Amino acid sequence: MHLSTHPVLWQQPMVVSIGVFDGLHRGHMSILSACTELAVNNGWESMVITFDKNPKMEMHSQPYHSRLSSDAQIEEILINIGVDHMVVIDFSPDFSKLTAEEFLTLVCAFCQVKAMVVGEDFRCGAPASSAGPVQLQEYLSRLSPGACVKIPPFVRTGEGEVTSSTLVRKKLLEGALEEVQSMLGRPYELDLAAYPSKFTEDGLLYRTASFMQLLPASGVYDAALLLSDGELASVTVHIGEQELFIESRNAFADWQTVRTNRLSIFAKRSVS
């Protein structure tokens, strides 16, 4: 709403991608790569429009789960792939009532939409008046004449399943970290920077209840701990119902000086 009221980008030709983008898996990356490539090739800029909360979970059409990525992780990945702008929508009951046309009118009001790149399963607007990719092109033809819609195909797993945030969550909760890594294109990573830890003689202890990100199934995992000074340490992670314990395989000189940044979890070693 702020951008609509103060359209600082209204003269900027833009390629826009809209979605929740939780986890930024290979399917998401295909969409975003197409977005940035189209922008660069035409001398435009790229914009990702996402949400502070998952609309499907907020509207109870999908079971609630914690997020797969922190805000910092999402922003870092978008910067690395060359996205120029990120707009985060504060999803609310009032916002959920917008029709597809009302929502797209807002988007087209704060920038010059030259193209939209969305997934095959894209929907926007209140359920009774939502729009998929076909309707999206119809609305854009009227709201931003000449704009086109690009729809990269689904990215599938080796087993032929569509790569999705839902499937990533399912495999994570099963402890299938190798399959999660394959869908993400990178290890599953916890952003530890904001969480307090307790120092013990052997490692670091976290309360699982404090995590905003979804944790893998209880068990023992191989992982790597990235420290704030850039040092990377091989660790073993013990995940239980109440606690997450990081055990260093090569003890640090002084655990008290450790400042954690990210924890990449690779594979399950055994059942705890």
C-alpha positions as CSV (number, residue, x, y, z in Angstrom):
1,M,0.0,0.0,0.0
2,H,3.0,2.3,0.7
3,L,4.3,1.8,-2.8
4,S,0.9,2.4,-4.3
5,T,0.5,5.6,-2.4
6,H,4.1,6.7,-3.1
7,P,4.9,5.1,-6.5
8,V,8.7,5.8,-6.6
9,L,9.1,3.1,-9.2
10,W,6.1,4.0,-11.4
11,Q,8.3,4.9,-14.4
12,Q,10.5,1.9,-14.1
13,P,10.0,-0.9,-16.6
14,M,9.8,-4.1,-14.5
15,V,9.6,-7.9,-14.7
16,V,7.6,-9.1,-11.7
17,S,7.4,-12.5,-10.0
18,I,4.8,-13.1,-7.4
19,G,4.7,-16.0,-4.9
20,V,5.4,-17.1,-1.3
21,F,8.8,-18.5,-2.3
22,D,9.3,-20.3,1.1
23,G,12.5,-22.3,0.9
24,L,13.5,-21.0,-2.5
25,H,13.7,-24.5,-4.0
26,R,14.7,-25.4,-7.6
27,G,11.2,-24.7,-8.8
28,H,11.3,-21.2,-7.4
29,M,14.8,-20.6,-8.7
30,S,13.6,-21.5,-12.2
31,I,11.0,-18.8,-12.0
32,L,13.3,-16.2,-10.5
33,S,16.1,-17.0,-13.0
34,A,13.7,-16.5,-15.9
35,C,12.5,-13.2,-14.2
36,T,16.0,-11.7,-13.9
37,E,17.2,-13.0,-17.3
38,L,14.2,-11.4,-19.0
39,A,14.9,-8.1,-17.2
40,V,18.6,-8.1,-18.0
41,N,18.0,-8.9,-21.7
42,N,15.6,-6.1,-22.1
43,G,17.2,-3.4,-20.0
44,W,14.4,-3.6,-17.4
45,E,14.6,-4.3,-13.7
46,S,13.3,-7.3,-11.7
47,M,10.9,-7.4,-8.7
48,V,9.9,-10.2,-6.5
49,I,6.6,-9.7,-4.6
50,T,6.2,-12.1,-1.7
51,F,4.3,-12.3,1.7
52,D,5.2,-12.0,5.3
53,K,2.9,-15.0,6.0
54,N,1.8,-17.9,3.8
55,P,-1.7,-16.9,2.5
56,K,-2.8,-20.6,2.2
57,M,-1.9,-21.3,5.8
58,E,-3.5,-18.0,7.0
59,M,-6.7,-18.9,5.2
60,H,-6.5,-22.5,6.5
61,S,-6.5,-24.1,3.1
62,Q,-3.1,-25.7,4.0
63,P,-1.9,-27.0,7.4
64,Y,0.3,-24.6,9.3
65,H,4.0,-25.3,9.4
66,S,7.0,-23.1,10.4
67,R,8.9,-21.4,7.6
68,L,11.7,-23.0,5.7
69,S,13.7,-19.8,5.3
70,S,14.3,-16.7,7.4
71,D,13.9,-13.2,6.0
72,A,17.7,-12.8,5.9
73,Q,18.2,-16.1,4.0
74,I,15.6,-15.1,1.4
75,E,17.0,-11.6,0.9
76,E,20.5,-13.0,0.6
77,I,19.6,-15.5,-2.1
78,L,17.6,-12.9,-4.1
79,I,20.6,-10.5,-4.0
80,N,22.9,-13.3,-5.2
81,I,20.7,-14.1,-8.2
82,G,20.4,-10.5,-9.2
83,V,16.9,-9.5,-8.2
84,D,16.6,-5.7,-8.0
85,H,13.6,-5.2,-5.8
86,M,11.7,-7.2,-3.2
87,V,8.3,-6.2,-2.0
88,V,6.9,-7.9,1.1
89,I,3.2,-7.8,1.5
90,D,1.8,-7.7,5.0
91,F,-0.9,-10.4,4.5
92,S,-4.0,-9.6,6.5
93,P,-7.7,-10.4,6.5
94,D,-8.4,-7.2,4.6
95,F,-5.8,-7.9,2.0
96,S,-7.2,-11.5,1.5
97,K,-10.5,-10.0,0.3
98,L,-8.9,-8.2,-2.7
99,T,-10.0,-9.6,-6.0
100,A,-7.4,-10.7,-8.5
101,E,-8.1,-7.5,-10.6
102,E,-7.8,-5.2,-7.5
103,F,-4.5,-6.8,-6.5
104,L,-3.0,-6.6,-10.1
105,T,-4.2,-3.0,-10.4
106,L,-2.2,-2.2,-7.3
107,V,0.9,-3.9,-8.7
108,C,0.5,-2.1,-12.1
109,A,0.1,1.2,-10.3
110,F,3.5,1.3,-8.6
111,C,5.7,0.2,-11.6
112,Q,5.5,-0.3,-15.3
113,V,4.9,-4.0,-15.6
114,K,6.5,-5.3,-18.8
115,A,6.2,-9.0,-17.9
116,M,5.2,-11.3,-15.1
117,V,6.9,-14.6,-14.5
118,V,4.9,-17.1,-12.4
119,G,4.6,-20.8,-11.7
120,E,2.1,-23.1,-13.4
121,D,0.1,-23.3,-10.2
122,F,0.0,-19.5,-9.6
123,R,-3.2,-18.1,-8.2
124,C,-3.9,-14.6,-6.9
125,G,-6.9,-12.8,-5.4
126,A,-9.7,-13.9,-3.1
127,P,-10.8,-17.5,-3.8
128,A,-14.2,-16.5,-5.4
129,S,-12.4,-14.2,-7.9
130,S,-8.9,-15.6,-8.1
131,A,-6.8,-15.7,-11.3
132,G,-4.4,-18.2,-12.7
133,P,-1.8,-17.8,-15.4
134,V,-4.4,-17.6,-18.3
135,Q,-6.6,-14.9,-16.5
136,L,-3.4,-13.1,-15.5
137,Q,-2.6,-12.5,-19.1
138,E,-6.1,-11.2,-19.7
139,Y,-5.8,-8.8,-16.9
140,L,-2.4,-7.6,-17.8
141,S,-3.4,-6.9,-21.4
142,R,-5.9,-4.4,-20.1
143,L,-3.9,-3.0,-17.1
144,S,-0.5,-2.8,-18.8
145,P,-0.9,-3.1,-22.5
146,G,1.9,-5.1,-24.2
147,A,2.9,-6.9,-21.0
148,C,3.4,-10.7,-21.3
149,V,3.2,-13.6,-18.9
150,K,6.0,-16.2,-18.8
151,I,5.3,-19.6,-17.1
152,P,8.4,-21.8,-16.6
153,P,7.5,-25.5,-16.4
154,F,7.4,-27.3,-13.1
155,V,10.7,-28.7,-11.9
156,R,10.4,-32.4,-11.0
157,T,12.3,-34.7,-8.7
158,G,14.1,-37.8,-9.9
159,E,10.9,-39.7,-8.9
160,G,8.8,-37.4,-11.1
161,E,7.1,-35.5,-8.3
162,V,6.7,-31.7,-8.6
163,T,9.2,-29.9,-6.5
164,S,7.3,-27.7,-4.0
165,S,7.6,-26.2,-0.6
166,T,5.0,-28.7,0.6
167,L,7.1,-31.6,-0.6
168,V,10.3,-30.1,1.0
169,R,8.4,-29.8,4.3
170,K,7.2,-33.4,4.1
171,K,10.7,-34.8,3.4
172,L,12.2,-32.6,6.1
173,L,9.8,-33.9,8.7
174,E,10.7,-37.4,7.6
175,G,14.4,-36.7,8.1
176,A,15.2,-37.2,4.4
177,L,17.8,-34.5,4.2
178,E,19.4,-35.8,1.0
179,E,16.1,-35.5,-0.8
180,V,15.6,-32.0,0.7
181,Q,19.1,-30.9,-0.5
182,S,18.3,-32.2,-4.0
183,M,15.1,-30.2,-4.2
184,L,16.7,-27.0,-2.8
185,G,19.9,-27.3,-4.8
186,R,21.8,-26.7,-1.5
187,P,21.8,-28.1,2.1
188,Y,18.9,-27.2,4.3
189,E,20.1,-24.3,6.5
190,L,19.0,-22.9,9.8
191,D,19.6,-19.2,10.5
192,L,21.0,-19.3,14.0
193,A,22.0,-15.6,14.2
194,A,18.9,-14.5,16.2
195,Y,18.7,-17.4,18.6
196,P,20.2,-17.6,22.1
197,S,22.3,-20.7,22.9
198,K,23.6,-22.3,26.1
199,F,27.3,-23.2,26.2
200,T,28.2,-26.6,27.5
201,E,31.5,-28.5,27.8
202,D,30.9,-30.2,24.5
203,G,28.9,-27.8,22.4
204,L,25.9,-25.5,22.0
205,L,22.4,-26.1,23.2
206,Y,19.3,-24.5,21.7
207,R,15.6,-24.8,22.7
208,T,13.7,-26.2,19.7
209,A,10.7,-24.0,20.7
210,S,12.6,-20.9,19.9
211,F,13.1,-21.7,16.3
212,M,10.9,-20.0,13.7
213,Q,12.1,-22.3,11.0
214,L,10.9,-25.8,10.5
215,L,13.2,-28.4,12.1
216,P,14.0,-31.9,10.7
217,A,12.6,-35.0,12.4
218,S,14.2,-35.9,15.7
219,G,17.6,-37.7,15.1
220,V,21.3,-37.2,14.7
221,Y,22.6,-35.4,11.7
222,D,25.9,-34.6,9.9
223,A,26.1,-30.8,9.5
224,A,28.4,-27.8,9.1
225,L,28.3,-24.8,11.4
226,L,29.2,-21.4,9.9
227,L,30.5,-18.9,12.4
228,S,30.2,-15.1,12.2
229,D,33.9,-14.8,11.4
230,G,33.5,-17.1,8.4
231,E,35.0,-20.2,9.9
232,L,33.2,-23.4,8.9
233,A,33.2,-26.4,11.3
234,S,32.1,-30.0,10.8
235,V,29.6,-30.8,13.6
236,T,27.1,-33.4,14.7
237,V,23.6,-32.1,15.4
238,H,21.3,-33.9,17.9
239,I,17.6,-32.9,17.4
240,G,15.1,-33.9,20.1
241,E,11.6,-32.8,21.0
242,Q,12.8,-30.1,23.4
243,E,16.4,-29.3,22.5
244,L,18.8,-29.0,19.6
245,F,22.4,-29.8,20.5
246,I,25.4,-28.9,18.3
247,E,28.5,-31.1,19.0
248,S,31.8,-30.1,17.5
249,R,33.9,-32.9,16.1
250,N,37.0,-30.8,16.5
251,A,36.6,-28.8,19.7
252,F,36.9,-25.1,19.4
253,A,39.5,-23.4,21.6
254,D,36.8,-21.7,23.6
255,W,33.0,-22.3,23.1
256,Q,32.3,-19.1,25.0
257,T,33.7,-17.0,22.1
258,V,31.7,-18.8,19.4
259,R,29.2,-16.7,17.5
260,T,27.0,-18.8,15.3
261,N,25.6,-17.8,11.9
262,R,24.2,-20.6,9.9
263,L,23.8,-24.4,10.3
264,S,23.7,-26.5,7.2
265,I,22.3,-30.0,7.8
266,F,23.3,-32.7,5.3
267,A,22.2,-36.2,6.3
268,K,20.7,-38.2,9.1
269,R,23.2,-40.5,10.9
270,S,21.0,-42.4,13.3
271,V,17.8,-42.3,15.2
272,S,18.1,-40.7,18.6
